[in-house]
Amino acid sequence: MTTTSSPLRMPTARPRRGRATGPRFARAGLNVFYLPALALVGVFTILPLINGIGISFTNWNGYSAARAFVGADNYARLFSDPNFHTALVNTIVYGFGSTIVQQVIGLALALALDRAIRGRGIARAVIYLPVLVSPIVMGTMYYLFFAYNTGGLNDIVVAFGGERVAWLADSTTAIAVIVIVNSLQFVGISMVIYLAGLQSIPVMYLEAARLDGASAWQQFRHVTVPLLQPAFATSIVLNLIGGLKLFDIIQVLTGGGPGYSTNSVSTLISKVYFDNQNAGYASAIGVALFVLIAVFTLVLNTMLNRNRLDV
């Protein structure tokens, strides 16, 4: 006859009712730390955006207390305003032109300064230094360089037997100068992003490609570029948004002139609001710029994600 003994059951502790404990409560407690950031975004971003949208439906001049609801008149005016059309085209040129130039130069600088060469730390600091300078200061420096009578560039042209060029008085050359100056100031951001991407690539991949007989170009094309895709995505999106919002450098170099020919949408908003005293229409242009940046960012992110790039 065999006897079986039932296993002893130890009493288990039951969670106390009425008191939230455990990981869920801990996560909920951590969410409290988001509130200050959410409050700042709400006060300084969401509320001004809502207020601006409301003003865009009025004829407010920006100074008096009088304002009247005008419906969608300000938005309808966007389709017939040649100054807005010019500013819109210029904004796209500034955004995409600066982005392309910064990617090419930034990647080239990152590849050069990723090597073990003497003085690379100083070179990185010098290239990144303009990012820390105010665009107003940067624009003033380059204004003196591109000035017609006293500019250093025209002095060089004259020294080689040429004639002085009005770089900032012609809309075509002025837009090219603005793109170049903006690209040179912020190319350090692209360089840093690509440097971080290059240094995150495992060396064993490049060594394996080298052992398989891959040339330097094949290593770059088939190993480096695919592994730099997250860096490409980050740099392109950041530079595109910055180029579409360009304001300071245009104000200093050309003031949007001659006429309205070099205005971006951002500088046009300033002119319409302060010079023309039409806050309602300026707000409508601002909303259009917001939609423009949101659409371009969304399309770009979709394209990059389709190619398995992560931002």
Contacts in CASP RR format, 6 or more apart in sequence:
PFRMAT RR
TARGET T0000
AUTHOR 0000-0000-0000
METHOD contacts of the structure
MODEL  1
MTTTSSPLRMPTARPRRGRATGPRFARAGLNVFYLPALALVGVFTILPLI
NGIGISFTNWNGYSAARAFVGADNYARLFSDPNFHTALVNTIVYGFGSTI
VQQVIGLALALALDRAIRGRGIARAVIYLPVLVSPIVMGTMYYLFFAYNT
GGLNDIVVAFGGERVAWLADSTTAIAVIVIVNSLQFVGISMVIYLAGLQS
IPVMYLEAARLDGASAWQQFRHVTVPLLQPAFATSIVLNLIGGLKLFDII
QVLTGGGPGYSTNSVSTLISKVYFDNQNAGYASAIGVALFVLIAVFTLVL
NTMLNRNRLDV
15 21 0 8 1.000
20 28 0 8 1.000
49 290 0 8 1.000
52 283 0 8 1.000
52 286 0 8 1.000
52 287 0 8 1.000
53 283 0 8 1.000
53 287 0 8 1.000
54 283 0 8 1.000
55 67 0 8 1.000
55 279 0 8 1.000
55 280 0 8 1.000
55 283 0 8 1.000
56 74 0 8 1.000
56 75 0 8 1.000
56 280 0 8 1.000
56 281 0 8 1.000
56 283 0 8 1.000
56 284 0 8 1.000
56 286 0 8 1.000
56 287 0 8 1.000
57 69 0 8 1.000
57 70 0 8 1.000
57 71 0 8 1.000
57 72 0 8 1.000
57 74 0 8 1.000
57 280 0 8 1.000
58 67 0 8 1.000
58 68 0 8 1.000
58 69 0 8 1.000
58 70 0 8 1.000
58 280 0 8 1.000
59 67 0 8 1.000
59 68 0 8 1.000
59 70 0 8 1.000
59 73 0 8 1.000
59 278 0 8 1.000
59 280 0 8 1.000
60 66 0 8 1.000
60 67 0 8 1.000
60 279 0 8 1.000
60 280 0 8 1.000
61 277 0 8 1.000
61 278 0 8 1.000
61 279 0 8 1.000
62 273 0 8 1.000
62 277 0 8 1.000
62 279 0 8 1.000
62 280 0 8 1.000
63 277 0 8 1.000
74 280 0 8 1.000
74 281 0 8 1.000
74 283 0 8 1.000
74 284 0 8 1.000
75 284 0 8 1.000
75 287 0 8 1.000
75 288 0 8 1.000
77 281 0 8 1.000
77 284 0 8 1.000
78 84 0 8 1.000
78 284 0 8 1.000
78 285 0 8 1.000
78 288 0 8 1.000
83 260 0 8 1.000
83 263 0 8 1.000
83 268 0 8 1.000
84 265 0 8 1.000
84 268 0 8 1.000
84 285 0 8 1.000
84 288 0 8 1.000
86 260 0 8 1.000
86 261 0 8 1.000
86 263 0 8 1.000
87 260 0 8 1.000
87 263 0 8 1.000
87 264 0 8 1.000
87 265 0 8 1.000
87 267 0 8 1.000
87 268 0 8 1.000
88 265 0 8 1.000
88 292 0 8 1.000
90 175 0 8 1.000
90 261 0 8 1.000
90 262 0 8 1.000
90 263 0 8 1.000
90 264 0 8 1.000
91 243 0 8 1.000
91 244 0 8 1.000
91 246 0 8 1.000
91 264 0 8 1.000
91 265 0 8 1.000
91 266 0 8 1.000
91 289 0 8 1.000
91 292 0 8 1.000
92 244 0 8 1.000
93 175 0 8 1.000
93 179 0 8 1.000
94 175 0 8 1.000
94 178 0 8 1.000
94 179 0 8 1.000
94 182 0 8 1.000
94 243 0 8 1.000
94 244 0 8 1.000
94 246 0 8 1.000
94 250 0 8 1.000
94 264 0 8 1.000
95 239 0 8 1.000
95 240 0 8 1.000
95 242 0 8 1.000
95 243 0 8 1.000
95 244 0 8 1.000
95 246 0 8 1.000
96 240 0 8 1.000
97 179 0 8 1.000
97 183 0 8 1.000
98 179 0 8 1.000
98 182 0 8 1.000
98 183 0 8 1.000
98 186 0 8 1.000
98 239 0 8 1.000
98 242 0 8 1.000
98 243 0 8 1.000
98 246 0 8 1.000
99 236 0 8 1.000
99 239 0 8 1.000
99 240 0 8 1.000
99 243 0 8 1.000
101 179 0 8 1.000
101 180 0 8 1.000
101 183 0 8 1.000
101 187 0 8 1.000
102 183 0 8 1.000
102 186 0 8 1.000
102 187 0 8 1.000
102 189 0 8 1.000
102 190 0 8 1.000
102 235 0 8 1.000
102 239 0 8 1.000
103 190 0 8 1.000
103 232 0 8 1.000
103 235 0 8 1.000
103 236 0 8 1.000
103 239 0 8 1.000
105 183 0 8 1.000
105 187 0 8 1.000
105 190 0 8 1.000
105 191 0 8 1.000
106 187 0 8 1.000
106 188 0 8 1.000
106 190 0 8 1.000
106 191 0 8 1.000
106 194 0 8 1.000
107 190 0 8 1.000
107 194 0 8 1.000
109 127 0 8 1.000
109 187 0 8 1.000
109 188 0 8 1.000
109 191 0 8 1.000
109 194 0 8 1.000
110 190 0 8 1.000
110 191 0 8 1.000
110 192 0 8 1.000
110 194 0 8 1.000
110 195 0 8 1.000
110 198 0 8 1.000
111 194 0 8 1.000
111 198 0 8 1.000
111 220 0 8 1.000
113 120 0 8 1.000
113 121 0 8 1.000
113 123 0 8 1.000
113 124 0 8 1.000
113 127 0 8 1.000
113 191 0 8 1.000
113 195 0 8 1.000
114 195 0 8 1.000
114 198 0 8 1.000
114 199 0 8 1.000
124 191 0 8 1.000
124 192 0 8 1.000
124 195 0 8 1.000
127 187 0 8 1.000
127 188 0 8 1.000
127 191 0 8 1.000
128 188 0 8 1.000
128 189 0 8 1.000
128 191 0 8 1.000
128 192 0 8 1.000
130 138 0 8 1.000
130 184 0 8 1.000
130 185 0 8 1.000
130 186 0 8 1.000
130 188 0 8 1.000
131 185 0 8 1.000
131 186 0 8 1.000
131 188 0 8 1.000
131 189 0 8 1.000
133 185 0 8 1.000
134 248 0 8 1.000
135 185 0 8 1.000
135 248 0 8 1.000
135 249 0 8 1.000
135 252 0 8 1.000
136 248 0 8 1.000
136 251 0 8 1.000
136 252 0 8 1.000
138 181 0 8 1.000
138 185 0 8 1.000
138 249 0 8 1.000
139 181 0 8 1.000
139 248 0 8 1.000
139 249 0 8 1.000
139 252 0 8 1.000
139 253 0 8 1.000
140 252 0 8 1.000
142 177 0 8 1.000
142 181 0 8 1.000
142 253 0 8 1.000
143 168 0 8 1.000
143 252 0 8 1.000
143 253 0 8 1.000
144 150 0 8 1.000
144 151 0 8 1.000
144 152 0 8 1.000
145 151 0 8 1.000
145 152 0 8 1.000
145 153 0 8 1.000
146 153 0 8 1.000
146 167 0 8 1.000
146 168 0 8 1.000
146 177 0 8 1.000
146 253 0 8 1.000
147 154 0 8 1.000
147 168 0 8 1.000
148 154 0 8 1.000
148 164 0 8 1.000
148 165 0 8 1.000
148 166 0 8 1.000
148 167 0 8 1.000
148 168 0 8 1.000
148 169 0 8 1.000
149 164 0 8 1.000
153 165 0 8 1.000
153 167 0 8 1.000
154 164 0 8 1.000
154 165 0 8 1.000
154 167 0 8 1.000
157 163 0 8 1.000
157 164 0 8 1.000
157 165 0 8 1.000
158 164 0 8 1.000
165 173 0 8 1.000
166 173 0 8 1.000
167 173 0 8 1.000
167 174 0 8 1.000
167 177 0 8 1.000
168 174 0 8 1.000
168 177 0 8 1.000
168 253 0 8 1.000
168 254 0 8 1.000
169 258 0 8 1.000
170 258 0 8 1.000
171 257 0 8 1.000
171 258 0 8 1.000
171 261 0 8 1.000
171 262 0 8 1.000
174 253 0 8 1.000
174 254 0 8 1.000
174 257 0 8 1.000
174 258 0 8 1.000
174 261 0 8 1.000
174 262 0 8 1.000
175 262 0 8 1.000
177 253 0 8 1.000
178 246 0 8 1.000
178 249 0 8 1.000
178 250 0 8 1.000
178 253 0 8 1.000
178 254 0 8 1.000
178 262 0 8 1.000
181 249 0 8 1.000
181 253 0 8 1.000
182 243 0 8 1.000
182 246 0 8 1.000
182 249 0 8 1.000
185 249 0 8 1.000
186 239 0 8 1.000
186 242 0 8 1.000
189 235 0 8 1.000
189 238 0 8 1.000
189 239 0 8 1.000
190 235 0 8 1.000
190 239 0 8 1.000
193 231 0 8 1.000
193 234 0 8 1.000
193 235 0 8 1.000
193 238 0 8 1.000
194 228 0 8 1.000
194 231 0 8 1.000
194 235 0 8 1.000
196 231 0 8 1.000
197 227 0 8 1.000
197 228 0 8 1.000
197 230 0 8 1.000
197 231 0 8 1.000
198 224 0 8 1.000
198 228 0 8 1.000
198 231 0 8 1.000
200 227 0 8 1.000
201 223 0 8 1.000
201 224 0 8 1.000
201 227 0 8 1.000
201 228 0 8 1.000
205 223 0 8 1.000
205 227 0 8 1.000
206 219 0 8 1.000
206 223 0 8 1.000
206 224 0 8 1.000
209 218 0 8 1.000
209 219 0 8 1.000
209 222 0 8 1.000
209 223 0 8 1.000
210 219 0 8 1.000
214 222 0 8 1.000
214 223 0 8 1.000
229 307 0 8 1.000
229 308 0 8 1.000
229 309 0 8 1.000
229 310 0 8 1.000
230 309 0 8 1.000
230 310 0 8 1.000
230 311 0 8 1.000
232 304 0 8 1.000
232 309 0 8 1.000
233 304 0 8 1.000
233 309 0 8 1.000
233 310 0 8 1.000
233 311 0 8 1.000
234 311 0 8 1.000
236 300 0 8 1.000
236 304 0 8 1.000
237 297 0 8 1.000
237 300 0 8 1.000
237 301 0 8 1.000
237 304 0 8 1.000
237 311 0 8 1.000
240 296 0 8 1.000
240 297 0 8 1.000
240 300 0 8 1.000
241 293 0 8 1.000
241 297 0 8 1.000
244 265 0 8 1.000
244 289 0 8 1.000
244 292 0 8 1.000
244 293 0 8 1.000
244 296 0 8 1.000
245 266 0 8 1.000
245 289 0 8 1.000
245 293 0 8 1.000
246 264 0 8 1.000
246 266 0 8 1.000
247 264 0 8 1.000
247 266 0 8 1.000
247 267 0 8 1.000
247 270 0 8 1.000
250 256 0 8 1.000
250 262 0 8 1.000
250 263 0 8 1.000
250 264 0 8 1.000
250 266 0 8 1.000
250 267 0 8 1.000
251 267 0 8 1.000
251 270 0 8 1.000
254 262 0 8 1.000
255 262 0 8 1.000
255 263 0 8 1.000
255 267 0 8 1.000
256 262 0 8 1.000
256 263 0 8 1.000
256 267 0 8 1.000
256 271 0 8 1.000
257 263 0 8 1.000
260 268 0 8 1.000
260 271 0 8 1.000
263 271 0 8 1.000
265 285 0 8 1.000
265 286 0 8 1.000
265 288 0 8 1.000
265 289 0 8 1.000
265 292 0 8 1.000
266 289 0 8 1.000
268 285 0 8 1.000
269 282 0 8 1.000
269 285 0 8 1.000
269 286 0 8 1.000
269 289 0 8 1.000
270 282 0 8 1.000
272 278 0 8 1.000
272 281 0 8 1.000
272 282 0 8 1.000
272 285 0 8 1.000
273 279 0 8 1.000
273 282 0 8 1.000
301 311 0 8 1.000
304 310 0 8 1.000
304 311 0 8 1.000
305 311 0 8 1.000
END
